[in-house]
């Protein structure tokens, strides 16, 4: 399998992803992975439309793993969009090793104790632990656009005392 890029972004598919990231990576298949989103018939219908013609799958974490194990996945250049860091970690603990893992956007979850690490990334203490586990498996960066200079995300959360 060629997972060219994994983006952790709870906005899922939006203009930045379809216009900038897909082109920069050369992805020909977007996989949105999150168990709840995969059960939501409306999101399963709307997200592929937002992808502007790029092949799109909306799958649970387990179904993403099953898809990546299929022979035809080896012929694709896949970009995974994980809704939450826990989704990304589950994939990586099962052996998925993208060429790059990037934290794009994490809007605050109402009712949680979060710290804004950047203008668009909210992190709870539990999230910080998950991000560190991801970083133990692969470099973890943050950048909004593909041509931005990547920032060390673990360093960013450490700077916020998380």
Chimera marker file (.cmm) of the C-alpha trace (Angstrom):
<marker_set name="trace">
<marker id="1" x="0.000" y="0.000" z="0.000" r="1" g="1" b="0" radius="0.5"/>
<marker id="2" x="1.101" y="3.497" z="-0.613" r="1" g="1" b="0" radius="0.5"/>
<marker id="3" x="-0.228" y="5.790" z="2.069" r="1" g="1" b="0" radius="0.5"/>
<marker id="4" x="1.456" y="8.927" z="0.894" r="1" g="1" b="0" radius="0.5"/>
<marker id="5" x="0.052" y="11.141" z="3.599" r="1" g="1" b="0" radius="0.5"/>
<marker id="6" x="-2.084" y="11.042" z="6.710" r="1" g="1" b="0" radius="0.5"/>
<marker id="7" x="-3.733" y="14.245" z="7.836" r="1" g="1" b="0" radius="0.5"/>
<marker id="8" x="-5.439" y="14.552" z="11.208" r="1" g="1" b="0" radius="0.5"/>
<marker id="9" x="-8.209" y="17.063" z="10.555" r="1" g="1" b="0" radius="0.5"/>
<marker id="10" x="-11.654" y="17.012" z="12.115" r="1" g="1" b="0" radius="0.5"/>
<marker id="11" x="-13.030" y="19.115" z="9.261" r="1" g="1" b="0" radius="0.5"/>
<marker id="12" x="-12.407" y="16.060" z="7.053" r="1" g="1" b="0" radius="0.5"/>
<marker id="13" x="-12.666" y="16.988" z="3.350" r="1" g="1" b="0" radius="0.5"/>
<marker id="14" x="-12.656" y="20.687" z="2.496" r="1" g="1" b="0" radius="0.5"/>
<marker id="15" x="-11.113" y="23.036" z="-0.046" r="1" g="1" b="0" radius="0.5"/>
<marker id="16" x="-7.567" y="22.928" z="1.352" r="1" g="1" b="0" radius="0.5"/>
<marker id="17" x="-7.544" y="19.155" z="1.105" r="1" g="1" b="0" radius="0.5"/>
<marker id="18" x="-9.022" y="18.833" z="-2.367" r="1" g="1" b="0" radius="0.5"/>
<marker id="19" x="-7.298" y="21.772" z="-4.004" r="1" g="1" b="0" radius="0.5"/>
<marker id="20" x="-3.886" y="21.929" z="-2.351" r="1" g="1" b="0" radius="0.5"/>
<marker id="21" x="-3.054" y="18.669" z="-0.577" r="1" g="1" b="0" radius="0.5"/>
<marker id="22" x="-4.316" y="16.179" z="-3.155" r="1" g="1" b="0" radius="0.5"/>
<marker id="23" x="-2.394" y="17.957" z="-5.896" r="1" g="1" b="0" radius="0.5"/>
<marker id="24" x="0.811" y="18.343" z="-3.888" r="1" g="1" b="0" radius="0.5"/>
<marker id="25" x="0.799" y="14.701" z="-2.841" r="1" g="1" b="0" radius="0.5"/>
<marker id="26" x="-0.486" y="13.323" z="-6.126" r="1" g="1" b="0" radius="0.5"/>
<marker id="27" x="-3.105" y="11.313" z="-4.248" r="1" g="1" b="0" radius="0.5"/>
<marker id="28" x="-5.645" y="9.436" z="-6.342" r="1" g="1" b="0" radius="0.5"/>
<marker id="29" x="-7.693" y="8.088" z="-3.428" r="1" g="1" b="0" radius="0.5"/>
<marker id="30" x="-8.881" y="9.867" z="-0.283" r="1" g="1" b="0" radius="0.5"/>
<marker id="31" x="-9.880" y="7.721" z="2.667" r="1" g="1" b="0" radius="0.5"/>
<marker id="32" x="-11.747" y="9.402" z="5.501" r="1" g="1" b="0" radius="0.5"/>
<marker id="33" x="-11.398" y="7.214" z="8.561" r="1" g="1" b="0" radius="0.5"/>
<marker id="34" x="-13.547" y="7.423" z="11.682" r="1" g="1" b="0" radius="0.5"/>
<marker id="35" x="-15.996" y="4.906" z="13.086" r="1" g="1" b="0" radius="0.5"/>
<marker id="36" x="-18.825" y="7.404" z="13.693" r="1" g="1" b="0" radius="0.5"/>
<marker id="37" x="-18.476" y="9.168" z="10.346" r="1" g="1" b="0" radius="0.5"/>
<marker id="38" x="-18.541" y="5.791" z="8.571" r="1" g="1" b="0" radius="0.5"/>
<marker id="39" x="-21.971" y="5.120" z="10.142" r="1" g="1" b="0" radius="0.5"/>
<marker id="40" x="-23.376" y="8.510" z="9.081" r="1" g="1" b="0" radius="0.5"/>
<marker id="41" x="-25.202" y="8.092" z="5.757" r="1" g="1" b="0" radius="0.5"/>
<marker id="42" x="-25.325" y="11.846" z="5.113" r="1" g="1" b="0" radius="0.5"/>
<marker id="43" x="-21.569" y="12.294" z="5.544" r="1" g="1" b="0" radius="0.5"/>
<marker id="44" x="-20.922" y="9.203" z="3.426" r="1" g="1" b="0" radius="0.5"/>
<marker id="45" x="-22.911" y="10.887" z="0.652" r="1" g="1" b="0" radius="0.5"/>
<marker id="46" x="-21.573" y="14.454" z="1.034" r="1" g="1" b="0" radius="0.5"/>
<marker id="47" x="-17.854" y="13.858" z="1.632" r="1" g="1" b="0" radius="0.5"/>
<marker id="48" x="-17.167" y="12.231" z="-1.767" r="1" g="1" b="0" radius="0.5"/>
<marker id="49" x="-18.955" y="15.186" z="-3.418" r="1" g="1" b="0" radius="0.5"/>
<marker id="50" x="-16.650" y="17.585" z="-1.565" r="1" g="1" b="0" radius="0.5"/>
<marker id="51" x="-13.649" y="15.713" z="-2.978" r="1" g="1" b="0" radius="0.5"/>
<marker id="52" x="-14.281" y="17.173" z="-6.447" r="1" g="1" b="0" radius="0.5"/>
<marker id="53" x="-13.864" y="14.016" z="-8.474" r="1" g="1" b="0" radius="0.5"/>
<marker id="54" x="-11.102" y="12.334" z="-6.459" r="1" g="1" b="0" radius="0.5"/>
<marker id="55" x="-11.957" y="8.733" z="-5.546" r="1" g="1" b="0" radius="0.5"/>
<marker id="56" x="-13.156" y="8.887" z="-1.944" r="1" g="1" b="0" radius="0.5"/>
<marker id="57" x="-13.979" y="6.252" z="0.645" r="1" g="1" b="0" radius="0.5"/>
<marker id="58" x="-15.547" y="6.904" z="4.055" r="1" g="1" b="0" radius="0.5"/>
<marker id="59" x="-14.567" y="3.972" z="6.257" r="1" g="1" b="0" radius="0.5"/>
<marker id="60" x="-14.321" y="2.877" z="9.862" r="1" g="1" b="0" radius="0.5"/>
<marker id="61" x="-10.806" y="2.361" z="11.175" r="1" g="1" b="0" radius="0.5"/>
<marker id="62" x="-11.149" y="-1.424" z="10.840" r="1" g="1" b="0" radius="0.5"/>
<marker id="63" x="-12.532" y="-1.129" z="7.299" r="1" g="1" b="0" radius="0.5"/>
<marker id="64" x="-9.661" y="1.206" z="6.405" r="1" g="1" b="0" radius="0.5"/>
<marker id="65" x="-7.194" y="-1.439" z="7.570" r="1" g="1" b="0" radius="0.5"/>
<marker id="66" x="-9.035" y="-4.109" z="5.579" r="1" g="1" b="0" radius="0.5"/>
<marker id="67" x="-9.022" y="-1.923" z="2.462" r="1" g="1" b="0" radius="0.5"/>
<marker id="68" x="-5.312" y="-1.164" z="2.771" r="1" g="1" b="0" radius="0.5"/>
<marker id="69" x="-4.603" y="-4.909" z="2.911" r="1" g="1" b="0" radius="0.5"/>
<marker id="70" x="-6.326" y="-5.491" z="-0.448" r="1" g="1" b="0" radius="0.5"/>
<marker id="71" x="-4.070" y="-5.993" z="-3.496" r="1" g="1" b="0" radius="0.5"/>
<marker id="72" x="-5.618" y="-3.118" z="-5.453" r="1" g="1" b="0" radius="0.5"/>
<marker id="73" x="-4.568" y="-0.662" z="-2.743" r="1" g="1" b="0" radius="0.5"/>
<marker id="74" x="-0.947" y="-1.180" z="-3.761" r="1" g="1" b="0" radius="0.5"/>
<marker id="75" x="-1.693" y="0.570" z="-7.068" r="1" g="1" b="0" radius="0.5"/>
<marker id="76" x="-3.087" y="3.688" z="-5.412" r="1" g="1" b="0" radius="0.5"/>
<marker id="77" x="-1.523" y="6.757" z="-3.903" r="1" g="1" b="0" radius="0.5"/>
<marker id="78" x="-3.661" y="7.154" z="-0.799" r="1" g="1" b="0" radius="0.5"/>
<marker id="79" x="-4.207" y="10.126" z="1.455" r="1" g="1" b="0" radius="0.5"/>
<marker id="80" x="-5.887" y="9.246" z="4.731" r="1" g="1" b="0" radius="0.5"/>
<marker id="81" x="-7.846" y="11.884" z="6.605" r="1" g="1" b="0" radius="0.5"/>
<marker id="82" x="-8.248" y="10.819" z="10.214" r="1" g="1" b="0" radius="0.5"/>
<marker id="83" x="-10.908" y="12.759" z="12.086" r="1" g="1" b="0" radius="0.5"/>
<marker id="84" x="-9.151" y="12.455" z="15.436" r="1" g="1" b="0" radius="0.5"/>
<marker id="85" x="-5.641" y="11.557" z="16.606" r="1" g="1" b="0" radius="0.5"/>
<marker id="86" x="-7.042" y="8.357" z="18.140" r="1" g="1" b="0" radius="0.5"/>
<marker id="87" x="-8.127" y="7.225" z="14.646" r="1" g="1" b="0" radius="0.5"/>
<marker id="88" x="-4.618" y="7.840" z="13.312" r="1" g="1" b="0" radius="0.5"/>
<marker id="89" x="-2.995" y="6.031" z="16.226" r="1" g="1" b="0" radius="0.5"/>
<marker id="90" x="-5.216" y="2.958" z="15.788" r="1" g="1" b="0" radius="0.5"/>
<marker id="91" x="-4.165" y="2.727" z="12.133" r="1" g="1" b="0" radius="0.5"/>
<marker id="92" x="-0.512" y="3.126" z="12.999" r="1" g="1" b="0" radius="0.5"/>
<marker id="93" x="-0.640" y="0.595" z="15.835" r="1" g="1" b="0" radius="0.5"/>
<marker id="94" x="-1.963" y="-1.860" z="13.238" r="1" g="1" b="0" radius="0.5"/>
<marker id="95" x="1.072" y="-1.233" z="11.017" r="1" g="1" b="0" radius="0.5"/>
<marker id="96" x="0.069" y="1.618" z="8.692" r="1" g="1" b="0" radius="0.5"/>
<marker id="97" x="3.139" y="3.759" z="8.045" r="1" g="1" b="0" radius="0.5"/>
<marker id="98" x="2.357" y="6.817" z="5.951" r="1" g="1" b="0" radius="0.5"/>
<marker id="99" x="5.196" y="8.757" z="4.414" r="1" g="1" b="0" radius="0.5"/>
<marker id="100" x="4.036" y="11.762" z="6.417" r="1" g="1" b="0" radius="0.5"/>
<marker id="101" x="1.635" y="12.433" z="9.311" r="1" g="1" b="0" radius="0.5"/>
<marker id="102" x="0.416" y="15.982" z="9.635" r="1" g="1" b="0" radius="0.5"/>
<marker id="103" x="-1.877" y="17.621" z="12.183" r="1" g="1" b="0" radius="0.5"/>
<marker id="104" x="-4.003" y="19.989" z="10.135" r="1" g="1" b="0" radius="0.5"/>
<marker id="105" x="-6.952" y="21.169" z="12.183" r="1" g="1" b="0" radius="0.5"/>
<marker id="106" x="-8.620" y="20.124" z="15.400" r="1" g="1" b="0" radius="0.5"/>
<marker id="107" x="-11.464" y="22.366" z="16.415" r="1" g="1" b="0" radius="0.5"/>
<marker id="108" x="-12.162" y="22.320" z="20.154" r="1" g="1" b="0" radius="0.5"/>
<marker id="109" x="-14.599" y="19.676" z="21.329" r="1" g="1" b="0" radius="0.5"/>
<marker id="110" x="-17.242" y="21.344" z="23.512" r="1" g="1" b="0" radius="0.5"/>
<marker id="111" x="-17.043" y="20.315" z="27.143" r="1" g="1" b="0" radius="0.5"/>
<marker id="112" x="-13.372" y="19.317" z="27.038" r="1" g="1" b="0" radius="0.5"/>
<marker id="113" x="-10.443" y="20.996" z="28.751" r="1" g="1" b="0" radius="0.5"/>
<marker id="114" x="-8.351" y="22.012" z="25.768" r="1" g="1" b="0" radius="0.5"/>
<marker id="115" x="-5.436" y="24.291" z="24.990" r="1" g="1" b="0" radius="0.5"/>
<marker id="116" x="-5.137" y="26.055" z="21.652" r="1" g="1" b="0" radius="0.5"/>
<marker id="117" x="-1.720" y="25.011" z="20.306" r="1" g="1" b="0" radius="0.5"/>
<marker id="118" x="-2.242" y="27.056" z="17.141" r="1" g="1" b="0" radius="0.5"/>
<marker id="119" x="-5.158" y="29.180" z="15.949" r="1" g="1" b="0" radius="0.5"/>
<marker id="120" x="-6.755" y="26.034" z="14.529" r="1" g="1" b="0" radius="0.5"/>
<marker id="121" x="-5.530" y="23.142" z="16.692" r="1" g="1" b="0" radius="0.5"/>
<marker id="122" x="-7.051" y="22.442" z="20.100" r="1" g="1" b="0" radius="0.5"/>
<marker id="123" x="-5.371" y="19.759" z="22.197" r="1" g="1" b="0" radius="0.5"/>
<marker id="124" x="-6.552" y="18.137" z="25.419" r="1" g="1" b="0" radius="0.5"/>
<marker id="125" x="-4.124" y="16.396" z="27.797" r="1" g="1" b="0" radius="0.5"/>
<marker id="126" x="-5.440" y="13.033" z="26.508" r="1" g="1" b="0" radius="0.5"/>
<marker id="127" x="-4.876" y="14.149" z="22.904" r="1" g="1" b="0" radius="0.5"/>
<marker id="128" x="-1.304" y="15.147" z="23.798" r="1" g="1" b="0" radius="0.5"/>
<marker id="129" x="-0.604" y="11.592" z="24.990" r="1" g="1" b="0" radius="0.5"/>
<marker id="130" x="-1.991" y="10.181" z="21.732" r="1" g="1" b="0" radius="0.5"/>
<marker id="131" x="0.084" y="12.595" z="19.630" r="1" g="1" b="0" radius="0.5"/>
<marker id="132" x="3.223" y="11.519" z="21.510" r="1" g="1" b="0" radius="0.5"/>
<marker id="133" x="2.402" y="7.861" z="20.822" r="1" g="1" b="0" radius="0.5"/>
<marker id="134" x="2.031" y="8.680" z="17.118" r="1" g="1" b="0" radius="0.5"/>
<marker id="135" x="5.352" y="10.542" z="17.175" r="1" g="1" b="0" radius="0.5"/>
<marker id="136" x="7.016" y="7.465" z="18.703" r="1" g="1" b="0" radius="0.5"/>
<marker id="137" x="6.062" y="5.605" z="15.489" r="1" g="1" b="0" radius="0.5"/>
<marker id="138" x="6.719" y="8.283" z="12.858" r="1" g="1" b="0" radius="0.5"/>
<marker id="139" x="7.613" y="11.962" z="12.608" r="1" g="1" b="0" radius="0.5"/>
<marker id="140" x="4.588" y="14.139" z="13.397" r="1" g="1" b="0" radius="0.5"/>
<marker id="141" x="4.357" y="17.593" z="11.908" r="1" g="1" b="0" radius="0.5"/>
<marker id="142" x="1.913" y="20.423" z="11.643" r="1" g="1" b="0" radius="0.5"/>
<marker id="143" x="1.405" y="22.570" z="8.605" r="1" g="1" b="0" radius="0.5"/>
<marker id="144" x="-1.741" y="24.034" z="7.137" r="1" g="1" b="0" radius="0.5"/>
<marker id="145" x="-0.660" y="24.011" z="3.498" r="1" g="1" b="0" radius="0.5"/>
<marker id="146" x="1.651" y="21.579" z="1.691" r="1" g="1" b="0" radius="0.5"/>
<marker id="147" x="4.281" y="24.229" z="0.944" r="1" g="1" b="0" radius="0.5"/>
<marker id="148" x="4.423" y="25.519" z="4.549" r="1" g="1" b="0" radius="0.5"/>
<marker id="149" x="7.507" y="24.696" z="6.582" r="1" g="1" b="0" radius="0.5"/>
<marker id="150" x="6.648" y="21.684" z="8.766" r="1" g="1" b="0" radius="0.5"/>
<marker id="151" x="6.685" y="22.295" z="12.517" r="1" g="1" b="0" radius="0.5"/>
<marker id="152" x="7.507" y="19.568" z="15.045" r="1" g="1" b="0" radius="0.5"/>
<marker id="153" x="4.114" y="18.972" z="16.619" r="1" g="1" b="0" radius="0.5"/>
<marker id="154" x="5.382" y="17.287" z="19.773" r="1" g="1" b="0" radius="0.5"/>
<marker id="155" x="7.595" y="20.308" z="20.355" r="1" g="1" b="0" radius="0.5"/>
<marker id="156" x="4.584" y="22.559" z="19.872" r="1" g="1" b="0" radius="0.5"/>
<marker id="157" x="2.479" y="20.734" z="22.469" r="1" g="1" b="0" radius="0.5"/>
<marker id="158" x="5.425" y="20.586" z="24.878" r="1" g="1" b="0" radius="0.5"/>
<marker id="159" x="5.729" y="24.366" z="24.498" r="1" g="1" b="0" radius="0.5"/>
<marker id="160" x="2.140" y="24.648" z="25.713" r="1" g="1" b="0" radius="0.5"/>
<marker id="161" x="2.954" y="22.426" z="28.715" r="1" g="1" b="0" radius="0.5"/>
<marker id="162" x="0.760" y="19.572" z="27.494" r="1" g="1" b="0" radius="0.5"/>
<link id1="1" id2="2" r="1" g="1" b="0" radius="0.2"/>
<link id1="2" id2="3" r="1" g="1" b="0" radius="0.2"/>
<link id1="3" id2="4" r="1" g="1" b="0" radius="0.2"/>
<link id1="4" id2="5" r="1" g="1" b="0" radius="0.2"/>
<link id1="5" id2="6" r="1" g="1" b="0" radius="0.2"/>
<link id1="6" id2="7" r="1" g="1" b="0" radius="0.2"/>
<link id1="7" id2="8" r="1" g="1" b="0" radius="0.2"/>
<link id1="8" id2="9" r="1" g="1" b="0" radius="0.2"/>
<link id1="9" id2="10" r="1" g="1" b="0" radius="0.2"/>
<link id1="10" id2="11" r="1" g="1" b="0" radius="0.2"/>
<link id1="11" id2="12" r="1" g="1" b="0" radius="0.2"/>
<link id1="12" id2="13" r="1" g="1" b="0" radius="0.2"/>
<link id1="13" id2="14" r="1" g="1" b="0" radius="0.2"/>
<link id1="14" id2="15" r="1" g="1" b="0" radius="0.2"/>
<link id1="15" id2="16" r="1" g="1" b="0" radius="0.2"/>
<link id1="16" id2="17" r="1" g="1" b="0" radius="0.2"/>
<link id1="17" id2="18" r="1" g="1" b="0" radius="0.2"/>
<link id1="18" id2="19" r="1" g="1" b="0" radius="0.2"/>
<link id1="19" id2="20" r="1" g="1" b="0" radius="0.2"/>
<link id1="20" id2="21" r="1" g="1" b="0" radius="0.2"/>
<link id1="21" id2="22" r="1" g="1" b="0" radius="0.2"/>
<link id1="22" id2="23" r="1" g="1" b="0" radius="0.2"/>
<link id1="23" id2="24" r="1" g="1" b="0" radius="0.2"/>
<link id1="24" id2="25" r="1" g="1" b="0" radius="0.2"/>
<link id1="25" id2="26" r="1" g="1" b="0" radius="0.2"/>
<link id1="26" id2="27" r="1" g="1" b="0" radius="0.2"/>
<link id1="27" id2="28" r="1" g="1" b="0" radius="0.2"/>
<link id1="28" id2="29" r="1" g="1" b="0" radius="0.2"/>
<link id1="29" id2="30" r="1" g="1" b="0" radius="0.2"/>
<link id1="30" id2="31" r="1" g="1" b="0" radius="0.2"/>
<link id1="31" id2="32" r="1" g="1" b="0" radius="0.2"/>
<link id1="32" id2="33" r="1" g="1" b="0" radius="0.2"/>
<link id1="33" id2="34" r="1" g="1" b="0" radius="0.2"/>
<link id1="34" id2="35" r="1" g="1" b="0" radius="0.2"/>
<link id1="35" id2="36" r="1" g="1" b="0" radius="0.2"/>
<link id1="36" id2="37" r="1" g="1" b="0" radius="0.2"/>
<link id1="37" id2="38" r="1" g="1" b="0" radius="0.2"/>
<link id1="38" id2="39" r="1" g="1" b="0" radius="0.2"/>
<link id1="39" id2="40" r="1" g="1" b="0" radius="0.2"/>
<link id1="40" id2="41" r="1" g="1" b="0" radius="0.2"/>
<link id1="41" id2="42" r="1" g="1" b="0" radius="0.2"/>
<link id1="42" id2="43" r="1" g="1" b="0" radius="0.2"/>
<link id1="43" id2="44" r="1" g="1" b="0" radius="0.2"/>
<link id1="44" id2="45" r="1" g="1" b="0" radius="0.2"/>
<link id1="45" id2="46" r="1" g="1" b="0" radius="0.2"/>
<link id1="46" id2="47" r="1" g="1" b="0" radius="0.2"/>
<link id1="47" id2="48" r="1" g="1" b="0" radius="0.2"/>
<link id1="48" id2="49" r="1" g="1" b="0" radius="0.2"/>
<link id1="49" id2="50" r="1" g="1" b="0" radius="0.2"/>
<link id1="50" id2="51" r="1" g="1" b="0" radius="0.2"/>
<link id1="51" id2="52" r="1" g="1" b="0" radius="0.2"/>
<link id1="52" id2="53" r="1" g="1" b="0" radius="0.2"/>
<link id1="53" id2="54" r="1" g="1" b="0" radius="0.2"/>
<link id1="54" id2="55" r="1" g="1" b="0" radius="0.2"/>
<link id1="55" id2="56" r="1" g="1" b="0" radius="0.2"/>
<link id1="56" id2="57" r="1" g="1" b="0" radius="0.2"/>
<link id1="57" id2="58" r="1" g="1" b="0" radius="0.2"/>
<link id1="58" id2="59" r="1" g="1" b="0" radius="0.2"/>
<link id1="59" id2="60" r="1" g="1" b="0" radius="0.2"/>
<link id1="60" id2="61" r="1" g="1" b="0" radius="0.2"/>
<link id1="61" id2="62" r="1" g="1" b="0" radius="0.2"/>
<link id1="62" id2="63" r="1" g="1" b="0" radius="0.2"/>
<link id1="63" id2="64" r="1" g="1" b="0" radius="0.2"/>
<link id1="64" id2="65" r="1" g="1" b="0" radius="0.2"/>
<link id1="65" id2="66" r="1" g="1" b="0" radius="0.2"/>
<link id1="66" id2="67" r="1" g="1" b="0" radius="0.2"/>
<link id1="67" id2="68" r="1" g="1" b="0" radius="0.2"/>
<link id1="68" id2="69" r="1" g="1" b="0" radius="0.2"/>
<link id1="69" id2="70" r="1" g="1" b="0" radius="0.2"/>
<link id1="70" id2="71" r="1" g="1" b="0" radius="0.2"/>
<link id1="71" id2="72" r="1" g="1" b="0" radius="0.2"/>
<link id1="72" id2="73" r="1" g="1" b="0" radius="0.2"/>
<link id1="73" id2="74" r="1" g="1" b="0" radius="0.2"/>
<link id1="74" id2="75" r="1" g="1" b="0" radius="0.2"/>
<link id1="75" id2="76" r="1" g="1" b="0" radius="0.2"/>
<link id1="76" id2="77" r="1" g="1" b="0" radius="0.2"/>
<link id1="77" id2="78" r="1" g="1" b="0" radius="0.2"/>
<link id1="78" id2="79" r="1" g="1" b="0" radius="0.2"/>
<link id1="79" id2="80" r="1" g="1" b="0" radius="0.2"/>
<link id1="80" id2="81" r="1" g="1" b="0" radius="0.2"/>
<link id1="81" id2="82" r="1" g="1" b="0" radius="0.2"/>
<link id1="82" id2="83" r="1" g="1" b="0" radius="0.2"/>
<link id1="83" id2="84" r="1" g="1" b="0" radius="0.2"/>
<link id1="84" id2="85" r="1" g="1" b="0" radius="0.2"/>
<link id1="85" id2="86" r="1" g="1" b="0" radius="0.2"/>
<link id1="86" id2="87" r="1" g="1" b="0" radius="0.2"/>
<link id1="87" id2="88" r="1" g="1" b="0" radius="0.2"/>
<link id1="88" id2="89" r="1" g="1" b="0" radius="0.2"/>
<link id1="89" id2="90" r="1" g="1" b="0" radius="0.2"/>
<link id1="90" id2="91" r="1" g="1" b="0" radius="0.2"/>
<link id1="91" id2="92" r="1" g="1" b="0" radius="0.2"/>
<link id1="92" id2="93" r="1" g="1" b="0" radius="0.2"/>
<link id1="93" id2="94" r="1" g="1" b="0" radius="0.2"/>
<link id1="94" id2="95" r="1" g="1" b="0" radius="0.2"/>
<link id1="95" id2="96" r="1" g="1" b="0" radius="0.2"/>
<link id1="96" id2="97" r="1" g="1" b="0" radius="0.2"/>
<link id1="97" id2="98" r="1" g="1" b="0" radius="0.2"/>
<link id1="98" id2="99" r="1" g="1" b="0" radius="0.2"/>
<link id1="99" id2="100" r="1" g="1" b="0" radius="0.2"/>
<link id1="100" id2="101" r="1" g="1" b="0" radius="0.2"/>
<link id1="101" id2="102" r="1" g="1" b="0" radius="0.2"/>
<link id1="102" id2="103" r="1" g="1" b="0" radius="0.2"/>
<link id1="103" id2="104" r="1" g="1" b="0" radius="0.2"/>
<link id1="104" id2="105" r="1" g="1" b="0" radius="0.2"/>
<link id1="105" id2="106" r="1" g="1" b="0" radius="0.2"/>
<link id1="106" id2="107" r="1" g="1" b="0" radius="0.2"/>
<link id1="107" id2="108" r="1" g="1" b="0" radius="0.2"/>
<link id1="108" id2="109" r="1" g="1" b="0" radius="0.2"/>
<link id1="109" id2="110" r="1" g="1" b="0" radius="0.2"/>
<link id1="110" id2="111" r="1" g="1" b="0" radius="0.2"/>
<link id1="111" id2="112" r="1" g="1" b="0" radius="0.2"/>
<link id1="112" id2="113" r="1" g="1" b="0" radius="0.2"/>
<link id1="113" id2="114" r="1" g="1" b="0" radius="0.2"/>
<link id1="114" id2="115" r="1" g="1" b="0" radius="0.2"/>
<link id1="115" id2="116" r="1" g="1" b="0" radius="0.2"/>
<link id1="116" id2="117" r="1" g="1" b="0" radius="0.2"/>
<link id1="117" id2="118" r="1" g="1" b="0" radius="0.2"/>
<link id1="118" id2="119" r="1" g="1" b="0" radius="0.2"/>
<link id1="119" id2="120" r="1" g="1" b="0" radius="0.2"/>
<link id1="120" id2="121" r="1" g="1" b="0" radius="0.2"/>
<link id1="121" id2="122" r="1" g="1" b="0" radius="0.2"/>
<link id1="122" id2="123" r="1" g="1" b="0" radius="0.2"/>
<link id1="123" id2="124" r="1" g="1" b="0" radius="0.2"/>
<link id1="124" id2="125" r="1" g="1" b="0" radius="0.2"/>
<link id1="125" id2="126" r="1" g="1" b="0" radius="0.2"/>
<link id1="126" id2="127" r="1" g="1" b="0" radius="0.2"/>
<link id1="127" id2="128" r="1" g="1" b="0" radius="0.2"/>
<link id1="128" id2="129" r="1" g="1" b="0" radius="0.2"/>
<link id1="129" id2="130" r="1" g="1" b="0" radius="0.2"/>
<link id1="130" id2="131" r="1" g="1" b="0" radius="0.2"/>
<link id1="131" id2="132" r="1" g="1" b="0" radius="0.2"/>
<link id1="132" id2="133" r="1" g="1" b="0" radius="0.2"/>
<link id1="133" id2="134" r="1" g="1" b="0" radius="0.2"/>
<link id1="134" id2="135" r="1" g="1" b="0" radius="0.2"/>
<link id1="135" id2="136" r="1" g="1" b="0" radius="0.2"/>
<link id1="136" id2="137" r="1" g="1" b="0" radius="0.2"/>
<link id1="137" id2="138" r="1" g="1" b="0" radius="0.2"/>
<link id1="138" id2="139" r="1" g="1" b="0" radius="0.2"/>
<link id1="139" id2="140" r="1" g="1" b="0" radius="0.2"/>
<link id1="140" id2="141" r="1" g="1" b="0" radius="0.2"/>
<link id1="141" id2="142" r="1" g="1" b="0" radius="0.2"/>
<link id1="142" id2="143" r="1" g="1" b="0" radius="0.2"/>
<link id1="143" id2="144" r="1" g="1" b="0" radius="0.2"/>
<link id1="144" id2="145" r="1" g="1" b="0" radius="0.2"/>
<link id1="145" id2="146" r="1" g="1" b="0" radius="0.2"/>
<link id1="146" id2="147" r="1" g="1" b="0" radius="0.2"/>
<link id1="147" id2="148" r="1" g="1" b="0" radius="0.2"/>
<link id1="148" id2="149" r="1" g="1" b="0" radius="0.2"/>
<link id1="149" id2="150" r="1" g="1" b="0" radius="0.2"/>
<link id1="150" id2="151" r="1" g="1" b="0" radius="0.2"/>
<link id1="151" id2="152" r="1" g="1" b="0" radius="0.2"/>
<link id1="152" id2="153" r="1" g="1" b="0" radius="0.2"/>
<link id1="153" id2="154" r="1" g="1" b="0" radius="0.2"/>
<link id1="154" id2="155" r="1" g="1" b="0" radius="0.2"/>
<link id1="155" id2="156" r="1" g="1" b="0" radius="0.2"/>
<link id1="156" id2="157" r="1" g="1" b="0" radius="0.2"/>
<link id1="157" id2="158" r="1" g="1" b="0" radius="0.2"/>
<link id1="158" id2="159" r="1" g="1" b="0" radius="0.2"/>
<link id1="159" id2="160" r="1" g="1" b="0" radius="0.2"/>
<link id1="160" id2="161" r="1" g="1" b="0" radius="0.2"/>
<link id1="161" id2="162" r="1" g="1" b="0" radius="0.2"/>
</marker_set>
